[in-house]
């Protein structure tokens, strides 16, 4: 704005209206690790965490991030292509194939440990019965068969083996009674004090508790509802036929020292073709006095055919090789 000065018509005063804002110049401020940096200036320490940025910038300090709107022209970040899915499936398959043998071996190992515990429990229960009654838990038929065999020279050590069928019923192990192999159900009926077969009125060798008058349960084995009519595989435990089977569904073999000489001879492991290592020394801790019949120094032998469920008594395979090497033995 221009005005005429009082000093003369040729003198003019000029005035300019200026609007001042103290925020017009806004320096750049950056906050890095507690240091306040000014553009074009020296670094200055930040006074305290409570110091706020310039008033003009304060309103944008917590400005939310702008999200990009999905318009359908690109695939989302969580989607997979068919090739990616197939690659993942292939990797999982490879890992499963690598882990399967390890898991199978661990399962077999656990089953063998379980079988060993059960064979030991059976042996301990038999010895407990012997201490209580002064005799073994066998039927009169088994006792008389062993005695007759000893007199006739058919059995070397006057012992008896409860066995069964193996190798898909192609091989039998045990002491024959009239051409038949007795299973361990007689021993189980007496040790577990069972007078009738489960679900029937058919008596066992312990009918009316005649073989266990004190009605003591020397063995606490798992009872199952399985019977041979159901077909294989049989579960681990004592079935309706009172046969005690191992974790692979095969009967436990039990040998008893019926002449009480503390030398137990098993119908299978007593053979020199199976147990002879060198001279009178046998495999699995067995020994012999004549190099022909191998015995365990004790009263009871209980064993399982192992994971393969097979025994080889052809005379060409010994106790620690072939189908016999995985057998589970109570005395080992």
C-alpha positions in Angstrom: 0.0 0.0 0.0 1.4 3.4 -1.0 0.5 6.8 0.7 1.5 10.4 0.1 4.1 11.6 2.6 3.6 14.9 4.5 7.1 16.0 3.6 6.1 16.7 0.1 4.1 15.5 -2.8 7.1 13.7 -4.2 7.7 11.7 -1.1 5.8 8.5 -0.6 5.6 6.1 2.2 5.2 2.4 1.4 4.0 -0.2 3.7 3.7 -4.0 3.1 1.4 -6.3 5.1 3.3 -9.5 5.9 1.7 -12.5 7.4 4.1 -14.6 9.5 3.7 -18.2 10.4 6.4 -19.8 12.6 5.7 -23.2 11.0 6.4 -22.1 7.5 9.9 -23.5 7.6 9.8 -27.1 8.7 13.2 -28.9 9.1 13.5 -32.6 8.4 13.7 -34.6 11.6 14.7 -38.3 11.8 14.8 -40.4 15.0 17.4 -43.1 15.0 18.6 -44.9 18.1 18.0 -42.1 20.5 19.8 -39.4 18.3 17.9 -36.4 16.9 19.4 -35.6 13.5 18.6 -32.3 11.7 19.0 -32.0 7.9 22.1 -30.0 7.2 22.9 -29.7 10.9 24.8 -31.5 13.6 23.6 -34.5 15.5 22.1 -33.7 18.9 21.2 -36.3 21.5 17.5 -36.9 22.1 16.6 -35.3 25.4 14.1 -38.0 26.6 11.7 -40.6 25.2 8.9 -38.1 25.9 10.1 -35.6 23.3 7.6 -35.3 20.5 8.3 -34.5 16.9 7.5 -31.1 15.3 3.8 -30.1 15.8 3.2 -30.2 12.0 4.6 -33.8 11.8 3.0 -35.0 15.0 -0.4 -35.6 13.4 1.2 -38.1 10.9 3.2 -40.1 13.5 0.7 -42.9 13.9 -0.8 -42.7 10.5 -2.0 -46.2 9.6 -0.5 -48.1 6.8 -2.5 -48.0 3.6 -3.5 -51.6 2.5 -3.4 -52.5 -1.1 -6.8 -53.6 -2.2 -6.9 -57.0 -3.9 -8.5 -56.5 -7.3 -8.5 -60.2 -8.4 -5.8 -59.7 -11.0 -3.1 -61.4 -8.9 -3.3 -64.6 -6.8 -3.3 -64.1 -3.0 -0.2 -64.5 -0.9 -1.4 -67.8 0.7 -2.3 -69.6 -2.5 -0.3 -72.6 -3.8 0.2 -73.8 -7.3 -0.3 -77.4 -8.2 3.4 -77.9 -8.6 4.1 -76.5 -5.2 1.5 -78.8 -3.7 3.0 -81.8 -5.5 6.4 -80.9 -4.3 5.3 -80.7 -0.6 3.5 -84.1 -1.0 6.6 -85.6 -2.5 8.7 -84.3 0.4 6.3 -85.7 3.0 6.3 -89.0 1.2 10.1 -89.2 1.3 10.2 -88.3 5.0 7.6 -91.0 5.7 9.5 -93.6 3.8 12.7 -92.7 5.8 10.8 -92.9 9.1 8.8 -96.0 8.5 11.7 -98.5 9.0 12.7 -96.7 12.2 9.2 -96.8 13.6 8.9 -100.5 12.6 12.1 -101.4 14.4 11.0 -99.5 17.5 7.7 -101.3 17.5 9.4 -104.7 17.2 11.9 -103.8 20.0 9.0 -102.8 22.3 7.2 -106.1 21.5 10.3 -108.1 22.3 10.7 -106.3 25.6 7.0 -107.1 26.4 7.4 -110.7 25.5 10.5 -111.0 27.7 8.6 -109.6 30.6 5.8 -112.0 30.1 8.0 -115.1 29.8 9.7 -114.0 33.0 6.4 -113.5 34.7 5.3 -117.0 33.7 8.5 -118.5 35.0 8.2 -116.7 38.3 4.6 -117.7 38.7 5.5 -121.4 38.2 8.2 -121.2 40.8 5.9 -119.5 43.2 3.4 -122.3 42.7 6.1 -124.9 43.3 7.0 -123.2 46.5 3.4 -123.1 47.7 2.5 -126.7 46.8 5.8 -128.6 46.3 4.9 -129.5 42.7 4.6 -128.0 39.3 1.3 -126.8 37.8 0.9 -129.7 35.3 -1.9 -132.2 34.7 -1.7 -135.8 35.7 -1.5 -136.7 32.0 1.6 -134.6 31.5 3.2 -136.0 34.6 2.5 -139.6 33.7 3.6 -139.1 30.1 7.0 -137.8 31.3 7.4 -140.7 33.7 6.6 -143.3 31.0 8.9 -141.6 28.6 11.7 -141.7 31.1 11.2 -145.4 31.8 11.2 -146.2 28.1 14.1 -144.0 27.3 12.0 -141.8 25.1 12.8 -138.7 27.0 16.2 -138.0 28.4 15.7 -136.0 31.5 12.1 -136.8 32.6 11.0 -133.2 31.8 8.0 -132.0 29.9 7.4 -129.2 27.3 4.1 -127.5 26.6 4.3 -126.2 23.1 2.2 -125.7 20.0 2.3 -125.1 16.3 4.5 -122.6 14.4 5.4 -121.6 10.9 1.7 -121.4 9.9 1.0 -124.8 11.5 3.7 -126.6 9.6 6.1 -127.1 12.6 5.2 -128.4 16.1 7.2 -128.1 19.2 6.6 -129.9 22.5 6.4 -133.2 24.2 4.0 -135.5 22.4 1.1 -137.0 24.3 -0.5 -139.8 22.3 0.7 -138.1 19.1 -0.6 -134.7 20.3 1.2 -131.6 21.6 -0.3 -130.1 24.6 -0.6 -126.3 24.8 0.1 -124.1 27.8 -3.6 -123.8 28.7 -3.2 -126.4 31.4 -0.6 -124.3 33.1 -2.6 -121.2 32.7 -5.8 -122.8 34.2 -3.9 -123.8 37.3 -1.8 -120.6 37.8 -4.8 -118.3 37.2 -7.2 -120.6 39.1 -9.7 -121.0 36.3 -12.0 -124.0 36.7 -14.0 -123.7 33.4 -13.2 -122.5 30.0 -14.5 -118.9 29.6 -18.2 -118.8 28.6 -18.7 -122.5 28.9 -19.3 -125.3 31.4 -16.4 -127.3 30.1 -14.0 -128.0 33.0 -10.3 -127.4 32.9 -7.6 -129.5 34.6 -8.3 -127.3 37.6 -11.9 -128.3 37.9 -13.3 -127.6 41.4 -9.9 -126.0 42.2 -8.4 -129.5 42.5 -4.9 -128.3 41.3 -5.1 -125.0 43.2 -7.1 -125.7 46.4 -5.9 -122.4 47.9 -7.4 -120.6 44.9 -4.4 -118.4 44.6 -3.9 -116.4 41.4 -0.2 -116.8 40.8 -0.3 -115.1 37.4 -2.2 -112.0 36.4 -2.2 -112.2 32.6 -4.5 -110.2 30.3 -7.6 -112.2 29.3 -9.0 -111.7 25.7 -12.2 -112.9 24.1 -10.4 -114.4 21.2 -10.9 -118.0 20.2 -9.3 -120.1 17.4 -12.7 -120.1 15.5 -12.1 -116.4 14.8 -9.0 -117.1 12.9 -5.6 -115.4 12.9 -4.2 -113.1 14.0 -4.6 -113.8 17.7 -4.1 -111.0 20.2 -1.5 -111.0 22.9 -2.9 -112.5 26.1 -4.9 -115.5 27.3 -7.7 -116.4 24.9 -10.9 -118.3 25.5 -9.0 -121.5 24.9 -6.8 -120.4 27.9 -3.6 -120.5 25.7 -1.2 -117.7 26.5 0.0 -116.1 23.3 2.9 -113.7 22.7 2.6 -110.2 21.1 2.7 -111.9 17.7 -0.1 -114.3 18.4 1.9 -117.5 18.9 1.8 -119.7 22.0 4.5 -119.5 24.7 6.5 -122.7 25.0 6.9 -123.8 28.7 9.3 -126.6 29.8 9.3 -127.9 33.4 11.9 -129.8 35.4 9.6 -132.7 36.5 12.4 -134.8 38.0 13.6 -131.9 40.2 17.3 -132.2 39.4 17.5 -128.5 38.7 18.3 -129.2 35.1 15.5 -128.3 32.7 15.5 -129.8 29.2 13.4 -128.2 26.5 12.0 -130.3 23.7 13.4 -127.9 21.2 16.5 -126.3 22.8 17.6 -129.6 24.2 18.7 -130.9 20.8 22.4 -130.8 20.0 21.7 -129.7 16.4 20.0 -126.6 17.9 22.0 -125.7 21.0 25.5 -127.2 20.7 28.2 -124.6 20.3 31.3 -126.7 21.0 31.5 -130.0 22.9 29.3 -129.7 26.0 29.0 -125.9 25.7 25.7 -124.7 24.3 24.3 -121.5 23.0 22.1 -119.2 25.2 23.7 -120.4 28.4 22.8 -124.1 28.0 25.2 -127.0 28.7 25.4 -130.7 28.4 27.0 -133.7 30.1 27.1 -136.0 27.1 27.3 -133.5 24.2 23.9 -134.6 23.0 21.3 -133.2 25.3 21.5 -129.6 26.4 19.8 -128.2 29.5 19.2 -125.1 31.4 20.5 -125.0 35.0 17.1 -124.2 36.6 13.5 -125.4 36.9 11.6 -123.5 34.2 12.2 -122.5 30.6 9.7 -120.2 28.8 10.2 -118.9 25.4 8.5 -117.2 22.4 9.1 -117.8 18.6 9.7 -114.1 18.3 8.5 -111.5 15.7 8.7 -113.9 12.7 6.7 -116.6 14.6 9.0 -119.3 13.2 11.3 -122.0 14.5 13.7 -124.1 12.5 14.2 -127.6 13.8 15.5 -129.1 10.5 19.0 -129.5 12.1 20.6 -127.2 9.7 20.1 -124.0 11.6 21.3 -123.5 15.2 19.7 -121.5 18.0 21.4 -118.2 17.2 20.8 -118.0 13.4 18.0 -118.1 10.8 14.5 -118.2 12.1 15.7 -119.0 15.6 17.8 -116.0 16.3 14.9 -113.7 17.2 13.3 -116.0 19.7 12.7 -114.5 23.1 14.0 -116.5 26.1 13.1 -116.2 29.7 16.6 -117.3 30.9 18.4 -114.7 28.9 
